[in-house]
Amino acid sequence: MIPEVLVCDNLVDHTLAMLTQDLVDSDPAQSHHVVLTGGSTGMSITRRLSQVAQSIPKAVWANTHFWWGDERFVASGHADRNDRDINIALGDYFIESNIHRVAPSDHIADAQRSAERYTHELLSFGENGSPPRFCFVVLGVGPDGHIASLFPGRPELHSHEVALPVLDSPKPPPVRVTLSYQTLNHSDCTVLLVGGENKRNALTAIMDASGSIERTPARGIEAVEVYALTDQLFPV
């Protein structure tokens, strides 16, 4: 699916504003599931989630659940973990039962079991054997066009699992757990973060109608609405 390109000065501010508006407009009686991402921009978004909590009704925040598109299989609290800042970032707004972490290496034997546990947890919040419907998914895009831990030319691109292990990632650390396309695409709104000059080629590849997910995994993202946020001038 070719996304709509949004050129903005600050990807973090824009993403937080979009997420806030999405939650403000939501039904407070329903559960709301949000997927977070790693990377420098993704971590900056996580660190400012308390701003979202302050801007939406308390009833909505109480029903908002956070997941991760992928996680590095390292020990809890490790600097490589995508979830490492969530507790401090949310402060008084932190609700443990609404934070859904991938099991770390000091809590479970291996990445396969961690992926299986995450799958079980995701399915427990969904219906009819599917993961929950995500209201908002944030995904960083690498210079090679990868999203989550779905890298170009890799077998994980074709997985039909809910969550799966990655045992030899081309980007360190090598062992990870990632959501599949099948899970990530269970989304109403997905934002691809494609900021920086080093992502210009990736954005061009995402927008190329003749491209493929094998070469540019971000092209495999589908949702009711898909946006590519960039701070680079781009011909629309």
C-alpha positions in Angstrom: 0.0 0.0 0.0 1.4 3.4 -1.0 1.1 5.8 2.0 0.1 9.4 2.0 3.3 11.5 2.5 3.1 14.2 5.2 6.1 16.6 5.3 6.5 18.1 8.8 9.2 20.0 10.7 9.1 17.7 13.7 8.1 14.0 13.3 7.8 13.5 17.1 5.5 16.4 17.6 3.4 15.4 14.6 3.1 11.8 15.6 2.1 12.6 19.2 -0.5 15.1 17.9 -2.0 12.4 15.6 -2.1 9.8 18.4 -3.6 12.3 20.8 -6.4 13.2 18.3 -7.0 9.6 17.5 -7.6 8.8 21.2 -9.6 12.0 21.9 -12.0 10.9 19.1 -12.3 7.4 20.3 -15.0 5.7 22.4 -13.9 5.8 26.0 -15.8 2.6 26.7 -13.7 0.6 24.2 -10.1 -0.7 24.5 -7.5 1.1 22.4 -4.4 -0.7 21.3 -1.3 1.3 20.2 1.9 -0.2 18.7 5.2 1.6 19.6 8.5 1.5 17.9 12.2 1.8 18.7 14.9 3.9 17.0 15.8 7.4 17.9 12.6 9.0 16.8 10.5 6.2 18.2 12.2 6.4 21.6 11.6 10.1 21.6 7.9 9.5 21.1 7.8 7.0 23.9 9.6 9.4 26.3 6.8 12.0 25.7 3.8 9.7 26.0 2.8 11.4 29.3 1.8 14.4 27.2 -0.7 12.2 25.4 -2.1 11.0 28.8 -2.5 14.6 30.0 -4.5 15.5 26.8 -7.1 12.8 26.7 -10.0 11.8 29.0 -8.9 9.7 31.9 -11.4 7.0 30.9 -9.7 6.7 27.5 -6.2 6.5 29.0 -7.3 3.8 31.4 -8.4 1.7 28.3 -5.3 2.4 26.2 -2.8 -0.5 25.8 0.7 -0.3 24.5 2.5 -3.0 22.5 5.8 -3.0 20.5 6.3 -3.8 16.9 9.5 -5.5 17.7 11.9 -5.9 20.6 15.6 -6.9 21.0 15.9 -10.2 22.9 18.1 -8.9 25.7 17.7 -8.6 29.5 15.1 -6.3 31.0 16.4 -2.8 31.5 19.2 -3.3 28.9 20.0 -0.2 26.8 19.0 -2.0 23.6 15.4 -2.6 24.8 12.7 -0.6 23.1 10.6 -0.7 26.3 13.3 0.6 28.6 12.0 4.1 29.1 8.2 3.5 29.3 8.0 3.4 33.1 9.8 6.7 33.7 8.2 8.4 30.7 4.7 7.8 31.9 5.4 8.5 35.6 2.0 8.8 37.4 0.2 7.7 34.2 1.9 4.3 34.2 -0.6 1.4 34.3 1.4 -1.8 34.5 -1.5 -4.0 33.1 -1.7 -1.8 30.0 2.0 -2.2 29.1 2.6 -5.3 27.0 6.3 -6.1 26.8 8.1 -8.8 24.9 9.5 -11.2 27.5 13.3 -10.4 28.0 16.2 -12.8 28.0 16.4 -12.9 31.8 12.8 -13.9 32.1 12.5 -16.6 29.5 14.7 -19.2 27.9 14.9 -18.1 24.2 13.4 -15.9 21.6 11.1 -18.6 20.2 9.4 -18.9 23.6 9.3 -15.2 24.0 7.5 -14.9 20.6 5.1 -17.6 21.6 4.3 -15.8 24.9 3.7 -12.5 23.0 1.5 -14.3 20.5 -0.6 -15.7 23.4 -0.9 -12.3 25.0 -1.9 -10.6 21.7 -4.5 -13.2 21.0 -6.0 -12.9 24.5 -6.9 -9.3 23.6 -8.3 -10.1 20.2 -11.3 -12.0 18.9 -11.8 -15.1 16.7 -8.1 -16.1 16.8 -6.8 -12.7 15.8 -4.7 -10.1 17.6 -6.5 -6.9 18.8 -7.4 -4.3 16.3 -4.8 -1.5 16.7 -6.1 2.0 16.5 -2.6 3.4 16.0 0.7 1.9 14.9 4.0 3.7 14.8 6.9 2.2 12.8 10.3 3.5 12.2 11.7 2.9 8.7 15.4 2.0 8.3 17.6 3.3 5.4 17.2 -0.1 3.9 13.4 0.1 4.1 13.0 -2.3 7.0 10.2 -1.9 9.6 10.0 -3.6 13.0 12.5 -6.5 12.5 11.3 -7.3 9.0 14.4 -6.9 6.9 14.9 -7.0 3.1 15.2 -10.5 1.6 14.5 -12.3 4.8 12.2 -15.3 5.4 10.4 -13.4 8.2 8.7 -11.3 5.5 6.6 -14.3 4.6 5.6 -15.5 8.0 2.0 -16.0 9.0 2.7 -16.1 12.7 1.4 -13.4 15.0 4.8 -12.8 16.5 8.0 -14.6 15.6 11.7 -14.8 16.6 14.5 -13.3 14.5 17.7 -15.3 15.2 20.2 -13.6 12.9 19.2 -10.0 12.3 21.5 -8.2 9.9 21.3 -5.3 12.4 22.6 -5.8 15.9 21.6 -7.2 18.3 21.1 -10.4 16.2 18.3 -12.0 18.3 14.9 -10.3 18.3 11.1 -10.8 18.4 9.0 -9.1 15.8 5.4 -8.8 14.9 4.5 -10.1 11.4 2.8 -8.2 8.6 -0.4 -10.1 9.5 -0.3 -8.6 12.9 1.0 -5.1 12.1 -1.6 -4.7 9.4 -4.5 -5.3 11.8 -4.5 -1.5 12.1 -6.8 1.5 11.5 -4.0 4.0 11.2 -0.3 3.4 10.7 2.5 6.0 10.7 5.8 5.3 9.0 8.6 7.5 10.4 11.0 8.3 7.5 12.9 11.3 8.7 16.4 12.4 7.8 18.4 12.6 4.7 19.6 9.0 5.1 16.0 7.9 4.7 15.3 9.7 1.4 16.1 6.6 -0.7 13.9 4.5 1.5 11.0 6.9 1.1 11.4 7.0 -2.7 11.3 3.1 -2.7 8.2 3.1 -0.5 6.4 5.4 -3.0 7.6 3.4 -6.1 4.5 1.6 -7.4 6.8 -1.0 -9.0 8.7 -1.8 -5.8 8.4 -5.0 -3.7 8.4 -5.9 0.0 11.4 -8.1 -0.7 13.5 -5.0 -1.4 11.6 -2.5 0.7 9.7 -4.2 3.6 7.9 -1.0 4.5 5.9 -1.4 1.3 4.1 -4.4 2.9 2.4 -2.2 5.5 -1.4 -1.9 5.0 -4.1 -0.2 7.2 -7.2 1.8 6.7 -4.9 4.8 6.7 -1.1 4.8 6.2 1.0 7.9 6.4 4.7 8.4 5.7 6.0 11.2 7.9 9.2 12.9 6.7 11.1 16.1 7.2 12.5 16.0 3.7 11.1 17.8 0.7 9.4 15.1 -1.4 7.5 15.4 -4.7 3.9 14.4 -4.0 
